[in-house]
Amino acid sequence: MTDEVAAWQERRKAYAKPANRRFRTEDARIKPKPLHPTTQ
């Protein structure tokens, strides 16, 4: 079983692609709007 898992991991690492992130630091600093309206 250990050999099978190791072989699976090696195949997976061989086909690994870098993450395509579109999230920037500037976007992270924007304060989100409240999810629910407040009743006043």
N, C-alpha and C positions, 0 to 999 in steps of 0.2 A: 504494500500500500504506500509506503514512504517513497519508494522509487517512482510510482505512478504520479504521486503529487509533485515530486521534484521535476519529473519530465513535463508535467502540465505547466508548472511555474516557468520553466525554461522556455517553452513555446510561447507562453503569454508575454514574457519579457522580450522575446525576439520581435514580436509584433506590436510592442508598445508604442504609442504615439504621444507626443506632448499634449497637454491640455490646451484647448483653444478657448482661452478666457477672454471675455469681452467686458469684464468687470474692472473698472479702473478705480484708483484711490479717490479721485474726485467724486465719483458716483457713490462711494461708500460714506462720504462725509455729508451727503445731503440728508437732512432730517425728513423721514417719511411722514406723510399725512396720517392723521388718526384714521383708524379703520371704521369707527362708528361716530356718527355726529353727536355732539353734546347737546343736551336739552337745557336751555337756560331761560 
